[in-house]
């Protein structure tokens, strides 16, 4: 379901941003505060390349994987169009196709981890991320602020308007601490055309992620609430 969701979004995902290239640059600048110069970075949920391309443009050696083959393919094209090389393959973060200790940093941004709906699956993914990190390497995750969201249990998100008057909004259908998201995209042509796609998430709290990261073998993790557009979790492979 998750791969198909992002396959469907791959051709228009950049329209979520008022200015996608500006967003790439801004997010890369924020993330670079926590990524040493010269680091080899794996973005294991790279999508169409928002974070990976931005970091590559700052001089990092970045490799990408994504569950969506269409998103991964587009990331390669978009990187090349901006003059950087971004090796990307389709892969599940629970089974990364790399040798042990291959990277200095593993990144999973933009609320990717909560697509995994059980503690067991999250733990498998975190152990894989740790496996491909060198000793002393760094894990960087970002998620929605589920500590607040679990209390509020919103039923929708406000609409936003992207380039070309594409309107986006979401409806959320809750089942305990999981929810199904319906993504609505309204495209203005001669009349309004509506597309709807669905995905499921676990509204996993910061404490739950920290506990699972420690079980996966990471050293103490730190949450930064104002360093990025989502809460940012940073842990070290001891």
C-alpha positions as CSV (number, residue, x, y, z in Angstrom):
1,X,0.0,0.0,0.0
2,X,2.8,2.5,0.9
3,X,4.8,1.9,-2.2
4,X,1.7,2.3,-4.4
5,X,0.8,5.5,-2.5
6,X,4.1,7.1,-3.4
7,X,4.2,5.7,-6.9
8,X,1.0,7.6,-7.4
9,X,2.4,10.8,-6.0
10,X,5.8,10.6,-7.8
11,X,4.9,12.6,-10.8
12,X,3.5,15.6,-8.9
13,X,5.0,15.5,-5.4
14,X,7.0,18.7,-5.9
15,X,3.7,20.6,-6.3
16,X,3.2,20.2,-2.5
17,X,5.9,22.9,-2.2
18,X,5.5,26.6,-3.1
19,X,9.1,26.4,-4.4
20,X,10.5,22.9,-4.3
21,X,14.2,23.9,-5.0
22,X,14.0,26.5,-2.2
23,X,12.6,23.8,0.1
24,X,15.5,21.5,-0.9
25,X,18.0,24.1,0.0
26,X,16.4,25.1,3.2
27,X,16.0,21.5,4.5
28,X,19.6,20.6,3.5
29,X,20.9,23.6,5.3
30,X,19.1,22.6,8.5
31,X,20.1,18.9,8.2
32,X,23.7,19.8,7.5
33,X,24.0,21.2,11.0
34,X,24.0,17.5,12.1
35,X,26.0,15.9,9.3
36,X,29.8,16.1,9.3
37,X,31.5,17.5,6.2
38,X,32.7,14.6,4.0
39,X,30.1,12.2,5.4
40,X,28.7,9.4,3.2
41,X,24.9,9.6,3.7
42,X,22.2,7.1,3.0
43,X,18.7,8.6,2.6
44,X,16.7,5.5,3.1
45,X,13.3,7.1,2.3
46,X,14.4,9.5,-0.4
47,X,11.2,9.9,-2.3
48,X,11.8,12.1,-5.3
49,X,14.9,13.6,-3.7
50,X,13.9,16.6,-1.6
51,X,16.5,16.0,1.2
52,X,18.9,13.8,-0.8
53,X,19.4,16.2,-3.7
54,X,19.7,19.2,-1.4
55,X,22.5,17.4,0.5
56,X,24.2,16.4,-2.7
57,X,24.2,20.0,-3.8
58,X,26.0,20.9,-0.6
59,X,28.8,18.5,-1.5
60,X,27.8,15.3,0.4
61,X,28.1,11.9,-1.1
62,X,24.5,10.7,-0.9
63,X,22.9,7.4,-1.8
64,X,19.1,7.0,-1.8
65,X,16.6,4.2,-1.4
66,X,12.9,4.3,-1.5
67,X,10.0,1.8,-1.3
68,X,8.5,3.5,-4.5
69,X,10.4,2.6,-7.7
70,X,8.8,5.5,-9.5
71,X,9.9,8.0,-6.8
72,X,13.4,6.6,-6.8
73,X,13.6,6.8,-10.6
74,X,12.5,10.4,-10.5
75,X,15.0,11.3,-7.8
76,X,17.8,10.2,-10.2
77,X,16.4,12.4,-13.0
78,X,15.9,15.4,-10.8
79,X,19.4,15.2,-9.4
80,X,21.0,14.9,-12.8
81,X,19.0,18.0,-13.9
82,X,20.6,19.9,-11.1
83,X,24.1,18.7,-11.9
84,X,24.6,16.2,-9.1
85,X,24.9,12.4,-9.1
86,X,22.5,10.5,-6.8
87,X,22.7,6.7,-7.0
88,X,19.2,5.4,-6.0
89,X,17.5,2.1,-5.9
90,X,14.1,0.8,-4.8
91,X,14.4,-0.9,-1.4
92,X,12.5,-1.4,1.9
93,X,14.1,0.3,4.9
94,X,13.7,-3.1,6.7
95,X,16.0,-4.7,4.2
96,X,18.7,-2.4,3.0
97,X,20.9,-3.7,0.1
98,X,24.3,-2.5,1.5
99,X,27.2,-4.0,3.4
100,X,27.6,-3.5,7.1
101,X,29.2,-0.1,8.1
102,X,28.7,1.5,4.6
103,X,27.6,4.9,5.7
104,X,28.5,7.7,8.1
105,X,24.9,8.9,8.4
106,X,21.5,7.3,7.7
107,X,18.6,9.7,7.2
108,X,14.9,8.9,7.2
109,X,13.1,12.2,7.1
110,X,9.6,13.5,6.3
111,X,7.6,11.1,8.5
112,X,8.8,8.0,6.6
113,X,9.3,5.7,9.6
114,X,5.7,5.8,10.9
115,X,4.5,4.0,7.7
116,X,5.7,1.0,9.7
117,X,2.6,0.0,11.7
118,X,4.1,-2.2,14.4
119,X,6.9,-2.0,17.0
120,X,8.4,-5.1,15.5
121,X,8.7,-3.6,12.0
122,X,10.1,-0.3,13.3
123,X,12.7,-2.3,15.3
124,X,13.7,-4.3,12.2
125,X,14.1,-1.0,10.3
126,X,16.2,0.6,13.0
127,X,18.4,-2.4,13.3
128,X,19.0,-2.3,9.5
129,X,19.8,1.4,9.7
130,X,22.3,0.7,12.5
131,X,23.8,-2.3,10.6
132,X,24.7,-0.1,7.6
133,X,26.2,2.6,9.8
134,X,29.8,2.6,10.7
135,X,30.8,2.6,14.4
136,X,30.1,6.1,15.7
137,X,27.8,6.9,12.7
138,X,24.7,8.9,13.1
139,X,21.0,8.2,12.6
140,X,18.8,11.2,11.8
141,X,15.0,10.8,11.7
142,X,12.1,13.2,11.4
143,X,8.4,12.5,12.1
144,X,5.3,14.5,12.6
145,X,4.8,15.7,16.2
146,X,2.8,12.7,17.2
147,X,3.0,13.6,20.9
148,X,0.6,16.5,20.2
149,X,-1.3,14.7,17.4
150,X,-2.2,11.7,19.6
151,X,-3.8,14.1,22.1
152,X,-5.6,16.2,19.4
153,X,-6.5,13.4,17.0
154,X,-7.2,15.7,14.1
155,X,-9.6,14.6,11.3
156,X,-8.1,16.7,8.6
157,X,-5.3,19.1,7.6
158,X,-5.8,22.6,6.3
159,X,-5.7,23.0,2.5
160,X,-2.5,24.2,0.9
161,X,-2.0,25.6,-2.7
162,X,1.0,24.6,-4.7
163,X,2.2,25.9,-8.1
164,X,-0.3,25.9,-10.9
165,X,-3.2,26.1,-8.3
166,X,-2.9,22.5,-7.2
167,X,-4.8,22.3,-3.9
168,X,-3.8,19.6,-1.3
169,X,-5.5,18.5,1.9
170,X,-5.8,15.3,3.9
171,X,-8.6,13.5,5.8
172,X,-7.5,11.3,8.7
173,X,-9.5,8.2,9.9
174,X,-8.3,7.0,13.3
175,X,-8.1,3.4,14.6
176,X,-6.5,3.6,18.1
177,X,-3.1,5.2,17.6
178,X,-3.0,4.3,13.9
179,X,-4.8,6.3,11.2
180,X,-5.5,6.0,7.5
181,X,-4.8,9.2,5.5
182,X,-6.7,10.2,2.4
183,X,-4.7,12.6,0.3
184,X,-6.8,14.8,-1.9
185,X,-5.2,16.6,-4.9
186,X,-7.4,19.1,-6.8
187,X,-5.9,20.2,-10.1
188,X,-7.3,23.2,-11.9
189,X,-7.8,22.5,-15.7
190,X,-10.9,23.6,-17.5
191,X,-12.7,22.4,-14.4
192,X,-11.3,20.9,-11.1
193,X,-10.0,17.4,-11.4
194,X,-9.8,15.4,-8.1
195,X,-7.3,12.6,-7.3
196,X,-7.4,10.7,-4.0
197,X,-4.8,8.3,-2.6
198,X,-4.5,6.5,0.7
199,X,-1.8,5.5,3.2
200,X,-1.6,4.3,6.7
201,X,0.5,5.6,9.6
202,X,1.4,4.8,13.2
203,X,1.2,8.0,15.3
204,X,4.3,6.9,17.1
205,X,5.5,9.1,20.0
206,X,9.0,10.4,20.7
207,X,9.3,8.1,23.7
208,X,8.3,5.1,21.7
209,X,10.9,5.9,19.0
210,X,13.6,6.5,21.6
211,X,12.9,3.2,23.3
212,X,12.9,1.2,20.1
213,X,16.1,2.9,18.9
214,X,17.8,1.9,22.2
215,X,16.5,-1.7,21.8
216,X,18.1,-1.6,18.3
217,X,21.4,-0.8,19.8
218,X,21.7,3.0,19.3
219,X,23.2,5.1,22.0
220,X,21.1,7.7,23.7
221,X,19.0,9.6,21.2
222,X,18.2,13.3,21.4
223,X,15.1,15.1,20.1
224,X,15.3,18.6,18.7
225,X,11.9,20.2,18.3
226,X,12.9,23.5,16.6
227,X,15.9,22.5,14.4
228,X,13.8,21.3,11.4
229,X,10.3,21.6,10.1
230,X,9.4,18.3,12.0
231,X,10.8,17.0,15.3
232,X,14.2,15.6,14.6
233,X,15.7,12.6,16.4
234,X,19.5,12.0,16.4
235,X,21.2,8.9,17.8
236,X,24.7,7.4,17.5
237,X,25.7,3.9,16.6
238,X,27.9,3.2,19.5
